[in-house]
Amino acid sequence: MFRLSSGDTKPSLPSTWRSLKQIVMGPNPYFFGASVIVASILTLWEILRYVRGYATGYDLGSTAQSLYLISHGHWLAYNSFLGKPTILDIDAFILYLLAWPFRFMGGVYFLFVAQSVAVFIFGRAAYEYLFHRTGSRWLAWSFGILALISPAVIGGLMFDFHVDFIALLGLSLGLLAVVRQNRTLFICGIAVALLSKNEAALPIAAWAFVEFITPSVFTRWLWFWTGLSSLVLFMFDELLLPKMMGVSGASHLALFKVYGNSGLAIAKNLAEHPAIVANVILGHAHYLAELSGSWGFLPLVGGLYLLPFMALVILNDLANNSALRSLATQYSVIIDFFGLLAAGAAIRRHKGFSWYQAMPVAVAMFTSIFLLHGLWKTEIAPQMAPNNVAAKKFQLAPGINRQHHVTIWTTNHLAPLVYQHALVAENAYETVSTLWLQRRQYAPHSRIVVFMPKGDGNPAVTTSVWNALQSHYKLIAANSSAVVLEGTHAFSSYPVPAYKTQAPNDLVFPEGFPALLTVPGRTSISSSGWVISHGSASYRGLPATLPPGTYRIEVWLQDKHPGKQVWAKIRLFSSSKPQSLLYQKSVKGAASVQTLTWQTKSSQTIIPEIRVFTHNTVRYLGLTISRKSGPS
């Protein structure tokens, strides 16, 4: 019969083979096997997301581009996704060590394996830590499994690759070193964690403080230097590095800009207004409840080990980015490690209560299952289904790469596949005009390649591609779902517009289809952008082929001054005779959508246009044409 205690005994003969086996497999070969299986499944899952086109440009594409550039001698690694050197955005010096295995050991696939290895080591550290603290194999198994299936871990892996997992690897190695009393391994692990994620410095410093004032397996001097090094590196990243790179402030400070304009001002305001701090933290109590619940609420009674656990929790609570307070992102992975640390301390302090130990573990299991169920429904399951369009993008990407273009503008989900270009931009964060300016500085002799999926109604895509076509860009590749344009000329690109719905803070982008690239028979299009002028101006949309039927034309108008009316005229021209006017209607309104009706008895290709007559203002314009019914 299978027993959890199998393999937990120490080897009786001090042979080299048994020592090596003990180091590799740990105290329990069965748990080692379970960890390998879980890590393998996670690796396969990450690869499936990538090849099916669910990986994103900002997370995986930007990191892969930085690693590619570093490994090819571009030490500054200017990241065109971020619009700045990578080191200023994520402070991950570990990228300079990861670049070489990335280049020679599988590229993006190496990153997936590295993350899964980090999860494997985390589970291994949890098992050995609890077994060392309590002597209970049952508790060691329970917490080892909790570490492997932690909602923070699974949620973090949903977003491609993040150096947070490399920091988790370093922290886990440090914990294993504490259990085994190995100073060299401890120093290496803490160094990896500090070089991976700047935010890890604060809880590491708090951990070092706790070990410094309490009995520890290492000397107080080692913990003192650990804490001091953490604080020095944190201050270097936040204060000195931005100034050395010619930037006014660290990007992290933007998360707390409501409290002040500098690190000193933020710290001062938080210290002088404890009531505001308490109100914000209590307002996000669910975040602490989820984190603590995944460890059975044991971290809350973990004594002084509550300090490193709470160090990042409080910062995430105060930040103005709600993503930091979700277990569905990578931001909770480091906190998760210190939750384990505090939970282990709590169990050791109360281990005399015997069967009561089962209660928090049961709570932890149920909480984790509940949170994972929510992640599965909202994040995991929708992205596990095959994506035919994304698969075709995946097939198109190697063709783009083989042409060795230096400058690429693409959509978000194709960006991870073309990271090896010196300049890569995507519609969610950059416009083509911005990419053009970067090209002049970093790749002056390159051409711009614009990737465009058929059927993408995002105004940032349709406007940019239309402007590219107007600037004589050529079609160089196409398949049933996408086209690739190439050219050398500069052209303007408008920011993405939006109009407000009845809810005061809801911004809605017009939906539709760029009809110039559509398959025949598609009957819904949109075109939008914004115009700055000192007089009347026109905004001409994409041509649309419309079969016989009745169509609803929605014209969206908005002045930058709320409540001010905009006078405009909607006109439809024939594409075969560009000056031939087919339809005309005057409209006016303030931040509103005007609905018109138009009927055609035969197929026509039209060019919609909005002509605005209000002077001296900034105007946001949008137009959507959708089919109401077929021919009568």
C-alpha positions as CSV (number, residue, x, y, z in Angstrom):
1,M,0.0,0.0,0.0
2,F,1.2,3.5,-0.8
3,R,2.4,5.4,2.2
4,L,3.3,9.0,2.5
5,S,6.2,8.2,4.7
6,S,8.0,6.1,2.1
7,G,11.4,7.5,1.3
8,D,11.6,9.9,4.2
9,T,14.4,8.0,6.0
10,K,17.9,9.1,5.6
11,P,20.3,6.9,3.7
12,S,22.1,4.4,6.0
13,L,25.3,4.2,3.9
14,P,27.2,7.4,3.2
15,S,28.0,6.5,-0.4
16,T,28.5,9.1,-3.1
17,W,25.6,7.7,-5.1
18,R,23.2,7.9,-2.2
19,S,24.3,11.5,-1.4
20,L,23.7,12.5,-5.0
21,K,20.4,10.8,-5.0
22,Q,19.4,12.6,-1.8
23,I,20.3,16.0,-3.2
24,V,18.4,15.4,-6.5
25,M,15.3,13.6,-5.2
26,G,15.0,15.0,-1.7
27,P,13.8,13.2,1.3
28,N,10.8,11.6,-0.4
29,P,11.1,10.1,-4.0
30,Y,7.3,9.9,-4.2
31,F,6.9,13.6,-3.7
32,F,9.7,14.1,-6.2
33,G,7.8,12.1,-8.8
34,A,4.6,14.0,-8.1
35,S,6.4,17.3,-8.5
36,V,8.0,16.3,-11.8
37,I,4.6,15.3,-13.2
38,V,3.0,18.7,-12.1
39,A,5.9,20.7,-13.5
40,S,5.7,18.8,-16.8
41,I,2.0,19.5,-17.1
42,L,2.6,23.2,-16.5
43,T,5.3,23.3,-19.1
44,L,3.1,21.7,-21.7
45,W,0.3,24.0,-20.8
46,E,2.5,27.1,-21.3
47,I,3.7,25.8,-24.6
48,L,0.1,25.2,-25.8
49,R,-0.8,28.7,-24.9
50,Y,2.1,30.0,-27.0
51,V,1.6,27.9,-30.1
52,R,-2.1,28.6,-30.1
53,G,-1.5,32.3,-30.1
54,Y,-2.7,33.2,-26.6
55,A,0.6,34.6,-25.5
56,T,0.8,38.4,-25.4
57,G,3.4,40.9,-26.7
58,Y,3.7,42.9,-23.5
59,D,4.5,40.0,-21.2
60,L,6.3,37.4,-23.3
61,G,7.1,39.4,-26.4
62,S,8.8,42.3,-24.5
63,T,10.9,39.9,-22.3
64,A,11.9,37.7,-25.3
65,Q,12.9,40.8,-27.3
66,S,15.2,42.0,-24.4
67,L,16.8,38.6,-24.0
68,Y,17.4,38.3,-27.8
69,L,19.0,41.8,-28.0
70,I,21.2,41.2,-24.9
71,S,22.4,37.8,-26.3
72,H,23.3,39.5,-29.6
73,G,25.5,42.2,-28.0
74,H,22.9,45.0,-27.4
75,W,23.6,45.5,-23.7
76,L,21.3,48.4,-23.2
77,A,18.4,46.3,-24.6
78,Y,16.2,49.1,-25.7
79,N,12.7,47.5,-25.5
80,S,10.5,48.9,-28.2
81,F,7.4,47.4,-26.5
82,L,8.1,49.4,-23.4
83,G,9.5,52.4,-25.1
84,K,12.5,52.4,-22.8
85,P,15.5,50.1,-21.8
86,T,14.0,47.0,-20.1
87,I,16.1,47.5,-17.0
88,L,14.2,50.7,-16.2
89,D,10.8,49.0,-16.3
90,I,11.3,45.7,-14.4
91,D,14.8,46.1,-12.8
92,A,15.6,42.5,-13.7
93,F,19.4,42.3,-13.8
94,I,18.9,38.5,-14.0
95,L,18.0,39.0,-17.7
96,Y,21.7,39.3,-18.5
97,L,22.3,35.8,-17.1
98,L,19.2,34.3,-18.7
99,A,20.0,35.7,-22.2
100,W,22.6,33.1,-23.0
101,P,20.6,30.0,-22.2
102,F,17.7,31.7,-24.0
103,R,19.8,32.0,-27.2
104,F,21.3,28.5,-27.1
105,M,18.7,26.4,-25.2
106,G,15.4,26.9,-27.0
107,G,14.5,30.5,-26.8
108,V,10.9,31.0,-25.6
109,Y,10.6,27.3,-24.7
110,F,13.5,27.7,-22.3
111,L,11.6,30.4,-20.5
112,F,8.6,28.1,-20.0
113,V,10.8,25.3,-18.6
114,A,12.6,27.8,-16.3
115,Q,9.2,28.8,-14.8
116,S,8.1,25.2,-14.3
117,V,11.5,24.4,-12.6
118,A,10.9,27.3,-10.3
119,V,7.5,25.9,-9.3
120,F,9.1,22.4,-8.9
121,I,11.7,23.9,-6.5
122,F,9.0,25.8,-4.7
123,G,7.1,22.6,-4.0
124,R,10.3,20.9,-3.0
125,A,11.2,23.7,-0.6
126,A,7.7,23.6,0.9
127,Y,7.9,19.9,1.6
128,E,11.4,19.9,3.2
129,Y,10.6,23.1,5.2
130,L,7.5,21.7,6.8
131,F,9.1,18.3,7.3
132,H,12.1,19.9,9.0
133,R,9.8,22.2,11.1
134,T,7.3,19.7,12.3
135,G,8.6,16.2,11.6
136,S,5.1,15.5,10.1
137,R,5.2,13.8,6.7
138,W,1.4,14.5,6.3
139,L,1.9,18.2,6.8
140,A,4.9,18.2,4.5
141,W,2.9,16.5,1.7
142,S,0.0,18.9,2.2
143,F,2.0,22.0,2.0
144,G,4.1,20.7,-0.8
145,I,1.0,20.1,-2.9
146,L,-0.4,23.5,-1.9
147,A,2.8,25.1,-3.2
148,L,2.5,23.2,-6.6
149,I,-1.1,24.1,-7.2
150,S,-1.1,27.5,-5.5
151,P,-3.7,29.9,-7.1
152,A,-0.9,32.5,-7.3
153,V,1.3,30.1,-9.2
154,I,-1.3,28.9,-11.6
155,G,-2.6,32.5,-12.1
156,G,0.9,33.8,-12.7
157,L,1.5,31.1,-15.3
158,M,-1.6,32.3,-17.2
159,F,0.4,35.4,-18.3
160,D,3.3,33.9,-20.2
161,F,6.7,34.6,-18.7
162,H,7.6,36.8,-15.7
163,V,10.9,37.2,-13.8
164,D,8.7,36.9,-10.6
165,F,9.1,33.1,-11.1
166,I,12.9,33.4,-11.3
167,A,12.7,35.3,-8.0
168,L,10.5,32.5,-6.6
169,L,13.2,30.1,-7.7
170,G,15.9,32.0,-5.8
171,L,13.8,32.3,-2.7
172,S,13.0,28.6,-2.7
173,L,16.7,27.8,-3.0
174,G,17.3,30.1,-0.1
175,L,14.8,28.3,2.0
176,L,16.3,24.9,1.1
177,A,19.6,26.3,2.1
178,V,18.2,27.3,5.5
179,V,16.8,23.7,6.0
180,R,20.1,22.1,5.0
181,Q,22.3,24.8,6.6
182,N,24.2,25.5,3.4
183,R,25.5,29.1,3.3
184,T,26.7,29.0,-0.3
185,L,23.4,27.9,-1.6
186,F,21.6,30.5,0.6
187,I,23.8,33.4,-0.8
188,C,23.3,32.2,-4.4
189,G,19.5,31.9,-3.9
190,I,19.0,35.3,-2.3
191,A,21.2,36.9,-5.0
192,V,19.1,35.3,-7.8
193,A,15.9,36.6,-6.1
194,L,17.3,40.2,-5.6
195,L,18.6,40.4,-9.2
196,S,15.2,39.1,-10.6
197,K,12.7,41.4,-9.0
198,N,13.2,44.7,-7.2
199,E,10.1,44.3,-5.1
200,A,11.5,41.1,-3.6
201,A,14.0,43.2,-1.7
202,L,11.5,44.5,0.9
203,P,10.2,41.1,2.2
204,I,13.7,39.7,2.0
205,A,14.9,42.6,4.2
206,A,12.0,41.9,6.6
207,W,12.9,38.2,6.7
208,A,16.5,39.0,7.5
209,F,15.3,41.3,10.3
210,V,13.2,38.5,11.8
211,E,16.1,36.0,11.7
212,F,18.6,38.6,13.0
213,I,16.6,39.2,16.2
214,T,15.6,35.5,16.8
215,P,17.7,32.3,16.9
216,S,18.6,31.2,13.4
217,V,20.6,28.5,11.7
218,F,23.0,31.1,10.3
219,T,25.0,33.8,12.1
220,R,23.5,37.2,12.7
221,W,26.1,38.8,10.5
222,L,24.9,36.8,7.5
223,W,21.4,37.9,8.0
224,F,22.5,41.5,8.7
225,W,24.3,41.7,5.3
226,T,21.4,40.0,3.6
227,G,19.0,42.7,4.9
228,L,21.4,45.5,4.2
229,S,22.1,44.3,0.6
230,S,18.4,44.1,0.0
231,L,17.7,47.7,1.0
232,V,20.8,49.0,-0.8
233,L,19.8,47.3,-4.0
234,F,16.2,48.5,-3.6
235,M,17.3,52.1,-3.2
236,F,19.7,51.8,-6.1
237,D,17.0,50.6,-8.4
238,E,14.5,53.2,-7.3
239,L,16.7,56.3,-7.0
240,L,20.1,56.0,-8.6
241,L,19.5,53.8,-11.7
242,P,16.8,56.1,-13.2
243,K,19.1,59.1,-12.8
244,M,22.0,57.2,-14.3
245,M,19.9,56.4,-17.3
246,G,18.6,59.9,-17.7
247,V,15.0,59.3,-16.5
248,S,13.3,61.5,-13.9
249,G,11.8,58.6,-11.8
250,A,11.4,54.9,-11.5
251,S,8.3,53.4,-13.2
252,H,7.2,51.8,-9.9
253,L,6.6,55.2,-8.4
254,A,3.7,55.7,-10.9
255,L,1.8,53.1,-9.0
256,F,1.7,55.4,-5.9
257,K,1.4,58.8,-7.6
258,V,-1.8,59.6,-5.8
259,Y,0.3,59.9,-2.6
260,G,3.1,62.1,-4.0
261,N,5.5,62.8,-6.9
262,S,8.7,61.3,-5.4
263,G,9.6,58.4,-3.2
264,L,10.3,60.7,-0.3
265,A,7.0,62.5,-0.7
266,I,5.1,59.2,-1.0
267,A,6.7,57.8,2.2
268,K,6.1,61.1,4.1
269,N,2.4,61.3,3.1
270,L,1.7,57.7,4.0
271,A,3.4,58.1,7.4
272,E,1.4,61.3,8.1
273,H,-2.0,59.9,7.2
274,P,-2.3,56.4,8.8
275,A,-6.1,56.7,8.7
276,I,-6.0,56.9,4.8
277,V,-3.6,53.9,4.7
278,A,-5.9,51.8,7.0
279,N,-9.0,52.7,5.0
280,V,-7.3,51.6,1.7
281,I,-6.1,48.4,3.2
282,L,-9.4,47.5,4.8
283,G,-11.1,48.3,1.5
284,H,-9.1,45.5,-0.1
285,A,-9.6,43.0,2.7
286,H,-10.6,40.3,0.2
287,Y,-7.0,40.4,-1.2
288,L,-5.5,39.5,2.1
289,A,-8.2,37.0,2.8
290,E,-7.5,35.2,-0.5
291,L,-3.7,35.1,0.1
292,S,-4.1,34.0,3.7
293,G,-6.8,31.5,2.9
294,S,-4.7,29.7,0.5
295,W,-2.4,28.8,3.4
296,G,-5.3,28.2,5.9
297,F,-4.9,31.7,7.4
298,L,-1.9,30.4,9.2
299,P,0.4,33.3,8.1
300,L,-1.7,35.6,10.3
301,V,-0.6,33.8,13.4
302,G,3.0,33.2,12.2
303,G,4.5,35.6,14.8
304,L,7.3,37.8,13.5
305,Y,7.2,36.0,10.1
306,L,4.0,37.9,9.4
307,L,6.3,40.9,8.7
308,P,7.9,39.6,5.4
309,F,4.5,38.3,4.4
310,M,2.8,41.7,4.8
311,A,5.6,43.7,3.3
312,L,4.4,43.4,-0.3
313,V,0.8,42.9,0.6
314,I,0.6,46.4,2.0
315,L,2.4,47.9,-1.1
316,N,0.0,46.0,-3.5
317,D,-2.9,47.3,-1.4
318,L,-1.8,50.9,-1.7
319,A,-1.0,50.7,-5.5
320,N,-3.5,52.2,-7.9
321,N,-3.3,49.2,-10.2
322,S,-5.9,46.6,-9.3
323,A,-4.0,43.8,-11.1
324,L,-1.6,43.8,-8.2
325,R,-4.4,42.6,-5.9
326,S,-5.4,39.6,-7.9
327,L,-4.3,36.0,-7.5
328,A,-4.8,35.6,-11.2
329,T,-1.5,37.5,-11.9
330,Q,2.2,37.0,-11.2
331,Y,2.3,39.8,-8.7
332,S,1.3,37.4,-5.8
333,V,3.9,34.8,-6.5
334,I,6.6,36.3,-4.2
335,I,4.0,37.0,-1.5
336,D,3.0,33.4,-1.8
337,F,6.5,32.2,-0.8
338,F,6.4,34.3,2.3
339,G,2.9,33.0,3.1
340,L,4.5,29.6,3.2
341,L,7.3,30.8,5.4
342,A,4.8,32.3,7.9
343,A,2.5,29.3,7.8
344,G,5.4,27.0,8.6
345,A,6.3,29.2,11.6
346,A,2.7,29.2,12.8
347,I,2.5,25.4,12.7
348,R,5.7,25.0,14.6
349,R,4.5,27.4,17.3
350,H,1.2,25.6,17.7
351,K,2.2,22.0,16.9
352,G,1.2,20.8,20.3
353,F,-2.5,21.1,19.3
354,S,-2.1,17.8,17.3
355,W,-5.3,17.2,15.3
356,Y,-6.1,21.0,15.1
357,Q,-3.4,21.1,12.5
358,A,-5.7,19.4,10.0
359,M,-8.2,22.3,10.2
360,P,-6.1,25.0,8.6
361,V,-4.8,22.6,6.0
362,A,-8.4,21.6,5.1
363,V,-9.3,25.3,4.8
364,A,-6.2,25.9,2.6
365,M,-7.2,23.1,0.3
366,F,-10.8,24.2,0.0
367,T,-9.8,27.8,-0.6
368,S,-7.2,26.9,-3.2
369,I,-9.7,24.7,-5.0
370,F,-12.4,27.4,-4.9
371,L,-10.0,30.0,-6.3
372,L,-8.6,27.7,-9.0
373,H,-12.2,26.9,-10.0
374,G,-12.7,30.6,-10.6
375,L,-9.5,30.8,-12.6
376,W,-10.4,27.8,-14.7
377,K,-13.7,29.3,-15.7
378,T,-12.5,32.8,-16.4
379,E,-8.9,32.4,-17.6
380,I,-7.8,28.9,-18.2
381,A,-10.6,27.0,-20.0
382,P,-11.3,29.8,-22.6
383,Q,-7.6,29.8,-23.6
384,M,-7.2,26.0,-23.9
385,A,-9.5,25.6,-26.9
386,P,-7.8,25.6,-30.4
387,N,-7.6,29.0,-32.1
388,N,-7.6,28.6,-35.8
389,V,-6.9,32.3,-36.5
390,A,-4.0,32.3,-34.1
391,A,-2.6,29.1,-35.6
392,K,-2.5,30.8,-39.0
393,K,-0.8,33.8,-37.5
394,F,1.8,31.4,-36.1
395,Q,2.4,30.0,-39.6
396,L,2.8,33.5,-41.0
397,A,5.3,34.7,-38.5
398,P,8.3,32.6,-39.7
399,G,7.8,34.1,-43.2
400,I,8.1,37.6,-41.7
401,N,11.2,36.6,-39.7
402,R,13.0,35.1,-42.7
403,Q,12.9,38.4,-44.5
404,H,15.1,39.9,-41.8
405,H,13.2,43.2,-41.4
406,V,14.4,45.3,-38.5
407,T,11.1,47.1,-37.9
408,I,7.8,45.3,-37.3
409,W,4.4,46.7,-36.3
410,T,2.1,43.9,-35.3
411,T,-0.9,42.8,-33.3
412,N,-0.6,41.8,-29.6
413,H,-0.7,38.0,-30.0
414,L,1.7,37.8,-32.9
415,A,4.3,39.9,-31.1
416,P,5.8,37.0,-29.2
417,L,6.6,35.3,-32.5
418,V,8.5,38.1,-34.0
419,Y,10.5,39.3,-31.0
420,Q,13.9,38.9,-32.8
421,H,13.5,42.2,-34.7
422,A,15.2,45.2,-33.3
423,L,12.0,47.3,-33.2
424,V,8.6,45.7,-32.5
425,A,5.4,47.6,-31.7
426,E,1.9,46.4,-31.2
427,N,-1.4,48.2,-31.4
428,A,-2.2,48.0,-27.7
429,Y,0.8,50.2,-26.6
430,E,2.3,51.8,-29.7
431,T,1.2,53.4,-32.9
432,V,2.9,53.1,-36.3
433,S,4.0,56.7,-36.2
434,T,5.8,56.1,-32.8
435,L,7.5,53.1,-34.4
436,W,8.6,55.3,-37.3
437,L,10.3,57.7,-34.9
438,Q,12.1,54.9,-33.1
439,R,13.2,53.5,-36.5
440,R,14.9,56.7,-37.4
441,Q,17.0,56.4,-34.2
442,Y,17.6,52.7,-33.8
443,A,17.3,51.2,-37.3
444,P,17.5,54.0,-39.8
445,H,18.0,51.8,-42.9
446,S,15.2,49.4,-42.2
447,R,11.7,49.1,-43.7
448,I,8.5,49.0,-41.7
449,V,6.4,45.9,-41.9
450,V,2.8,46.1,-40.7
451,F,1.0,42.9,-39.8
452,M,-2.8,43.2,-40.0
453,P,-5.4,40.5,-39.2
454,K,-8.5,40.4,-41.4
455,G,-11.5,40.9,-39.2
456,D,-9.9,43.1,-36.5
457,G,-12.2,46.0,-35.9
458,N,-9.9,47.7,-33.3
459,P,-9.7,51.4,-34.4
460,A,-6.0,51.4,-33.6
461,V,-5.5,48.7,-36.3
462,T,-7.9,50.0,-38.9
463,T,-6.7,53.6,-38.8
464,S,-3.0,52.7,-38.9
465,V,-3.4,50.3,-41.8
466,W,-5.5,52.7,-43.7
467,N,-2.8,55.4,-43.3
468,A,-0.2,52.9,-44.4
469,L,-2.1,52.1,-47.5
470,Q,-2.5,55.8,-48.2
471,S,1.3,56.1,-48.0
472,H,1.8,53.5,-50.7
473,Y,2.7,50.5,-48.6
474,K,2.6,47.2,-50.5
475,L,1.0,43.9,-49.8
476,I,3.9,41.4,-49.4
477,A,2.2,38.4,-47.8
478,A,-1.4,37.2,-47.1
479,N,-3.4,34.2,-46.0
480,S,-7.0,33.6,-45.2
481,S,-6.8,35.5,-41.9
482,A,-4.1,38.1,-42.2
483,V,-2.1,40.4,-44.5
484,V,1.4,41.9,-44.3
485,L,2.2,45.3,-45.6
486,E,5.7,46.8,-46.2
487,G,6.9,50.3,-46.9
488,T,9.4,53.0,-46.1
489,H,7.4,56.2,-45.9
490,A,6.4,58.0,-42.7
491,F,2.8,58.5,-42.0
492,S,0.6,59.7,-39.2
493,S,-1.5,57.5,-37.0
494,Y,-4.3,58.7,-34.7
495,P,-4.8,57.7,-31.1
496,V,-7.7,55.3,-30.5
497,P,-11.0,57.1,-29.8
498,A,-13.8,56.1,-27.5
499,Y,-17.2,57.4,-26.6
500,K,-19.0,57.3,-23.3
501,T,-22.0,55.2,-22.7
502,Q,-24.7,55.8,-20.1
503,A,-22.3,54.7,-17.3
504,P,-20.1,57.7,-16.6
505,N,-16.8,55.8,-16.7
506,D,-17.4,53.3,-19.4
507,L,-15.5,53.9,-22.6
508,V,-16.6,51.9,-25.7
509,F,-14.7,51.4,-28.9
510,P,-16.7,51.1,-32.1
511,E,-16.8,47.5,-33.3
512,G,-16.7,46.5,-37.0
513,F,-14.6,45.2,-39.8
514,P,-12.0,46.8,-42.1
515,A,-13.9,46.2,-45.3
516,L,-10.9,46.8,-47.6
517,L,-9.5,43.5,-46.4
518,T,-12.8,41.6,-45.9
519,V,-14.0,38.5,-47.6
520,P,-17.1,39.1,-49.8
521,G,-20.4,39.3,-48.1
522,R,-19.2,40.8,-44.8
523,T,-21.7,43.5,-43.9
524,S,-20.4,45.4,-40.8
525,I,-17.6,47.9,-40.9
526,S,-16.3,50.7,-38.7
527,S,-13.9,53.5,-39.0
528,S,-12.8,56.0,-36.4
529,G,-10.1,58.4,-35.4
530,W,-9.6,62.0,-34.3
531,V,-9.0,65.2,-36.0
532,I,-7.2,68.4,-34.9
533,S,-8.0,71.4,-37.1
534,H,-8.7,75.1,-37.3
535,G,-11.7,74.9,-39.6
536,S,-13.8,72.4,-41.4
537,A,-12.2,68.9,-41.7
538,S,-13.0,65.6,-43.2
539,Y,-12.4,62.1,-42.0
540,R,-12.7,59.4,-44.7
541,G,-13.1,55.8,-43.7
542,L,-12.3,52.5,-45.3
543,P,-14.1,51.3,-48.4
544,A,-16.9,48.8,-47.8
545,T,-18.6,46.4,-50.2
546,L,-22.3,46.1,-49.3
547,P,-24.7,43.6,-50.8
548,P,-28.3,44.6,-51.4
549,G,-30.2,45.4,-48.2
550,T,-31.0,48.0,-45.5
551,Y,-28.2,49.4,-43.4
552,R,-27.9,51.3,-40.2
553,I,-25.3,54.0,-40.2
554,E,-24.1,55.2,-36.8
555,V,-22.1,58.4,-36.7
556,W,-20.3,59.2,-33.5
557,L,-19.3,62.8,-32.7
558,Q,-17.6,64.2,-29.7
559,D,-16.0,67.6,-28.9
560,K,-13.2,67.8,-26.4
561,H,-15.3,70.2,-24.5
562,P,-18.2,68.3,-22.8
563,G,-21.6,69.5,-23.8
564,K,-20.5,71.4,-26.9
565,Q,-22.3,70.4,-30.1
566,V,-20.6,69.3,-33.2
567,W,-22.0,70.0,-36.6
568,A,-21.2,67.4,-39.3
569,K,-22.3,65.9,-42.5
570,I,-22.1,62.2,-43.3
571,R,-21.5,61.4,-47.0
572,L,-21.2,58.1,-48.9
573,F,-19.1,58.1,-52.1
574,S,-18.8,55.5,-54.8
575,S,-15.4,53.8,-54.8
576,S,-15.5,53.4,-58.6
577,K,-16.2,57.1,-59.0
578,P,-14.6,58.7,-55.9
579,Q,-16.4,62.0,-56.5
580,S,-19.8,60.5,-57.1
581,L,-22.0,61.3,-54.0
582,L,-24.4,58.4,-53.2
583,Y,-25.9,59.7,-49.9
584,Q,-25.7,62.7,-47.7
585,K,-27.1,63.7,-44.3
586,S,-26.4,66.5,-41.9
587,V,-26.2,65.6,-38.2
588,K,-25.3,67.4,-34.9
589,G,-24.8,66.5,-31.3
590,A,-22.6,66.5,-28.2
591,A,-20.8,63.3,-27.4
592,S,-23.6,61.3,-29.0
593,V,-24.3,58.6,-31.6
594,Q,-26.6,59.7,-34.5
595,T,-28.4,56.8,-36.3
596,L,-29.3,57.0,-40.0
597,T,-30.8,54.4,-42.4
598,W,-29.7,53.7,-46.0
599,Q,-31.0,51.2,-48.5
600,T,-29.4,49.8,-51.6
601,K,-30.9,47.5,-54.3
602,S,-27.6,46.3,-55.8
603,S,-24.1,45.6,-54.5
604,Q,-22.1,48.7,-54.1
605,T,-18.6,49.6,-52.8
606,I,-18.8,52.8,-50.9
607,I,-16.4,55.1,-49.1
608,P,-17.9,56.7,-46.0
609,E,-16.8,60.2,-44.9
610,I,-17.6,62.5,-42.0
611,R,-17.2,66.2,-42.7
612,V,-17.1,68.5,-39.6
613,F,-17.8,72.2,-39.7
614,T,-17.1,73.3,-36.1
615,H,-14.0,75.4,-35.9
616,N,-11.0,75.6,-33.6
617,T,-11.4,72.4,-31.7
618,V,-10.4,68.8,-31.3
619,R,-13.0,66.4,-32.5
620,Y,-13.4,62.6,-32.0
621,L,-15.2,60.9,-34.9
622,G,-16.5,57.4,-35.4
623,L,-18.7,55.7,-38.0
624,T,-20.2,52.2,-38.1
625,I,-22.3,50.6,-40.9
626,S,-24.2,47.4,-40.1
627,R,-26.8,45.5,-42.0
628,K,-30.3,45.6,-40.7
629,S,-32.0,43.3,-43.3
630,G,-31.6,41.7,-46.7
631,P,-33.3,42.9,-49.9
632,S,-37.1,43.4,-49.6
